[in-house]
Amino acid sequence: MLHRAACFAMGTRFELVLEGRDDVHGRAAAEEALERIVECDGRLSRFRSDSLVSRINREAGSAWVALDAETFELLERCARACGATEGAFDLCLGTAMDRLRAGQGLLAPAGAFALDPARRAVRFTAPGTALDLGAVAKGFALDRAAELLRAAGVERALLHGGTSSVLALGAPPDRPEGWPVGLGPEFAERVVSLRDRALSISAVRGSRGPGGDAAARGQVHVLDPREGRRLRAQGRAAVLAASAEEAEIASTALLVLVDRGARPAEALDAGFPSARLECIVVADRPVAGRGSGLSGGAALEIVHHVPPASR
């Protein structure tokens, strides 16, 4: 028996599909998981004045802001990912994203923050810094929802946030290789099987802008944090990883690394040595270092080069 439940959070629709025999138990587990997603939205959204991230953005420029353990650990992981990817992934793009939404041509490079483990607190260390967790929040929320489902004894489920972030528990009874998930026409209609894995798809041009702004459809919404500029390369990246958080971080970083002309597989291999990343790229230019079987298991595949004239 399949149980379906959905909610709206983080500017998109989250949906859970649970397989189980007990209808009451399935509904209760799904509702608890959705409540966890909504709670993550209330804490991490910078578009809500009462969220923790909004309070950080208001106060951390002049004082240490105390955090709960879960959020502090998330910022720690994101800071490590920023260093490992040479800044291709960075949370400190709030100011640049605000300027992007306002249609301003001159953006801004990423800011910076410091973490104090003893205080379990954060403080900004560069003027104009503002956090934006849009590139990781959905994955973080899906991972937290999945933890609750596992604790409730759910063994088979598929969770997604806006279809671009997907997490699978187990596999359907009739498909032991995993839940089938289509990547879309940009990836030559590739279908991947997810079993205790996560998928994130990132695109240079989004179906919506920052904060779920439908008016920004088709605009470049991924920035290079190092320079605070829009990406010049066009394309999409799909990443399979052990967690939805890792998949989201890596798919965003992958687009930036391709734009820089870097060797993305090597960078992600160093940044996520135990994540068993599988990366698929659609790009409008050759990608350096393509290949698979790197030291930590990161694999990079180029599905299609988009002709420059199609930009």
C-alpha positions in Angstrom: 0.0 0.0 0.0 1.3 3.4 -1.0 0.8 6.4 1.2 1.2 9.9 -0.3 1.5 13.2 1.6 2.7 16.7 0.6 3.3 20.1 1.9 4.6 23.5 0.7 7.9 24.8 2.1 11.0 26.6 0.9 9.1 28.0 -2.0 8.3 24.6 -3.5 6.2 21.4 -3.0 7.6 18.5 -1.0 6.1 15.1 -1.5 6.5 11.8 0.3 5.6 8.4 -1.1 5.7 5.6 1.6 5.2 1.9 1.0 3.7 0.0 3.9 0.9 -2.2 5.2 -0.5 -0.1 8.0 -2.5 2.9 6.7 -2.7 4.6 10.1 1.0 4.2 10.8 2.0 5.4 7.3 -0.1 8.5 7.6 1.3 9.3 11.0 4.9 8.8 9.9 4.3 11.0 6.8 2.8 13.8 8.8 5.6 13.8 11.2 8.2 13.9 8.4 6.4 16.8 6.7 6.2 18.7 10.0 10.0 18.3 10.2 10.4 19.8 6.7 8.2 22.8 7.6 10.2 23.3 10.8 13.4 23.4 8.8 11.9 26.0 6.5 10.9 28.1 9.5 14.5 28.0 10.8 16.6 28.3 7.6 14.6 30.5 5.3 16.0 34.0 4.9 12.7 35.1 3.4 10.9 34.8 6.8 11.7 37.6 9.3 11.1 35.2 12.2 13.6 32.5 11.1 17.0 31.8 12.7 18.8 32.6 9.5 17.1 36.1 9.3 18.2 36.7 12.9 21.7 35.7 12.0 21.7 38.1 9.0 20.4 40.9 11.2 22.7 40.4 14.2 25.9 38.5 13.3 27.6 41.5 11.8 28.0 43.0 15.2 27.7 40.2 17.7 28.0 36.4 18.2 24.6 34.7 17.5 24.0 31.5 19.5 22.8 28.5 17.5 21.1 25.2 18.2 23.4 22.2 17.8 21.9 21.0 14.5 22.2 24.3 12.8 25.7 24.8 14.1 26.8 21.5 12.7 25.2 22.3 9.3 27.2 25.5 9.1 30.3 23.6 10.0 29.7 21.1 7.2 29.0 23.9 4.7 32.2 25.8 5.7 34.2 22.6 5.1 32.5 22.2 1.7 33.3 25.8 0.8 37.0 25.2 1.6 37.2 21.8 -0.2 35.6 23.2 -3.4 37.7 26.4 -3.4 34.6 28.5 -2.8 32.5 27.0 -5.6 29.9 26.3 -2.9 29.4 29.1 -0.4 26.5 30.1 2.0 27.6 33.8 2.1 25.8 34.9 -1.0 22.7 36.6 0.5 23.7 40.1 -0.5 24.6 39.0 -4.1 21.3 37.1 -4.4 19.3 40.1 -3.2 21.0 42.2 -5.9 20.3 39.5 -8.5 16.6 39.5 -7.5 16.5 43.3 -7.8 17.9 43.1 -11.3 21.1 44.9 -10.5 24.0 44.2 -12.9 26.7 44.6 -10.3 26.6 41.8 -7.8 29.0 41.1 -4.9 31.5 38.4 -3.9 30.7 36.1 -1.0 31.1 37.4 2.5 32.6 35.3 5.4 31.7 34.0 8.8 33.4 32.5 11.8 32.1 29.7 14.0 32.9 29.4 17.7 32.4 25.8 18.9 32.7 26.7 22.6 29.9 29.2 22.3 28.2 27.3 19.5 27.7 30.6 17.8 28.3 32.3 14.5 29.6 35.8 13.6 30.2 37.6 10.3 33.8 38.5 9.6 33.3 40.6 6.4 31.1 43.6 5.8 27.9 43.0 3.9 27.8 39.3 4.7 24.4 37.6 4.6 23.7 33.9 4.6 21.6 32.2 1.9 21.0 28.5 2.5 19.0 28.0 -0.7 21.6 25.6 -2.2 21.4 23.2 0.7 18.2 23.7 2.8 16.0 21.3 0.8 18.6 18.5 1.0 19.1 19.2 4.7 15.3 19.0 5.3 14.9 15.8 3.3 17.7 14.1 5.3 16.0 15.1 8.6 12.6 13.8 7.3 14.2 10.6 6.3 15.7 10.1 9.8 12.2 10.4 11.3 10.8 7.8 8.8 13.6 5.4 9.6 13.0 5.8 13.3 9.3 5.1 12.7 10.2 1.8 11.0 9.6 3.0 7.5 11.8 0.9 5.2 10.6 2.0 1.7 9.9 5.6 0.8 10.6 8.2 -1.8 10.9 11.9 -0.8 11.4 14.9 -3.0 11.5 18.7 -2.8 10.4 20.4 -6.0 11.5 17.3 -8.0 15.1 18.6 -8.1 16.0 17.1 -4.8 15.1 13.5 -4.2 15.9 10.9 -1.5 15.1 7.2 -1.5 14.8 4.8 1.4 15.0 1.2 0.3 13.3 0.1 -2.9 9.8 -0.7 -4.1 8.9 -4.4 -3.7 8.7 -4.9 -7.4 11.9 -3.0 -8.2 14.8 -4.2 -6.0 17.3 -2.0 -7.9 15.6 1.1 -6.5 13.0 3.8 -7.2 13.1 5.0 -10.8 13.6 8.7 -11.2 13.8 10.4 -14.6 16.3 13.2 -15.1 14.4 14.9 -17.9 15.0 15.7 -21.5 18.2 17.7 -20.9 19.8 14.4 -19.7 18.6 12.5 -22.8 15.7 11.1 -20.8 18.0 9.2 -18.5 16.4 7.3 -15.7 18.4 6.5 -12.5 17.5 4.0 -9.8 17.8 5.3 -6.2 18.1 2.9 -3.3 19.2 4.5 -0.1 20.7 7.3 -2.2 19.9 10.9 -2.9 19.8 12.9 -6.1 20.1 16.6 -6.8 19.7 18.4 -10.1 21.0 22.0 -10.4 20.6 24.2 -13.5 22.3 27.5 -14.3 18.9 28.9 -15.4 16.1 28.1 -13.1 12.4 27.5 -13.4 12.1 30.0 -10.5 14.3 32.6 -9.1 15.6 33.0 -5.5 12.8 32.6 -3.0 10.6 30.8 -5.5 10.1 33.9 -7.6 8.2 32.7 -10.7 8.9 35.9 -12.5 12.6 35.1 -12.6 11.9 31.9 -14.7 14.7 31.3 -17.1 17.2 33.7 -15.6 20.7 32.7 -14.4 20.4 32.1 -10.7 23.7 30.4 -9.9 26.6 32.6 -9.0 30.3 32.1 -8.7 30.8 33.0 -5.0 34.5 34.0 -5.6 33.5 36.9 -7.8 29.8 37.3 -7.1 29.0 37.0 -10.8 26.5 35.0 -12.8 27.8 31.9 -14.4 28.7 32.2 -18.1 28.5 28.5 -18.9 25.1 27.0 -19.6 24.0 23.5 -18.5 22.8 21.3 -15.8 24.3 18.9 -13.2 22.9 15.9 -11.6 24.6 14.3 -8.6 23.8 11.1 -6.8 25.2 10.9 -3.2 24.7 9.2 0.1 22.7 12.1 1.5 20.5 14.8 0.0 22.6 17.5 1.6 25.8 16.2 0.0 24.0 15.9 -3.4 22.8 19.5 -3.3 26.1 20.9 -2.3 27.9 19.0 -4.9 25.5 19.7 -7.8 25.8 23.5 -7.1 29.6 23.3 -6.8 29.8 21.3 -10.0 28.1 24.0 -12.1 30.5 26.6 -10.7 33.6 24.4 -11.3 32.6 23.7 -14.9 32.1 27.5 -15.4 35.6 28.1 -14.1 37.2 25.6 -16.4 38.4 23.6 -13.3 38.7 19.9 -13.0 35.4 19.2 -11.2 35.7 15.5 -10.6 39.0 15.9 -8.8 37.7 18.8 -6.7 34.5 16.9 -5.7 36.5 13.8 -5.0 38.7 15.8 -2.5 35.7 17.5 -1.0 33.5 14.5 -0.5 35.9 11.6 -0.1 33.4 9.1 1.3 30.2 10.2 -0.4 30.5 7.9 -3.5 29.4 10.8 -5.8 28.1 10.0 -9.2 28.0 13.2 -11.4 26.3 13.7 -14.7 26.8 17.0 -16.6 25.1 18.7 -19.5 27.4 21.5 -20.6 28.0 24.0 -23.4 31.8 23.5 -23.3 34.3 20.7 -22.8 34.7 19.7 -19.2 38.2 19.2 -17.8 39.2 15.9 -16.2 36.2 13.9 -17.2 36.3 10.3 -16.2 35.5 8.0 -13.3 37.0 5.8 -10.7 38.9 8.5 -8.9 40.5 7.9 -5.5 37.4 8.6 -3.4 34.9 7.2 -5.9 33.7 10.4 -7.6 32.6 9.7 -11.1 31.9 12.3 -13.8 30.0 11.6 -17.0 29.2 14.1 -19.8 25.9 13.3 -21.3 25.7 16.0 -23.9 27.4 19.3 -24.9 24.8 22.0 -25.5 25.8 24.0 -28.6 26.7 27.6 -27.7 24.1 28.9 -30.2 21.4 27.3 -28.1 22.1 29.6 -25.1 
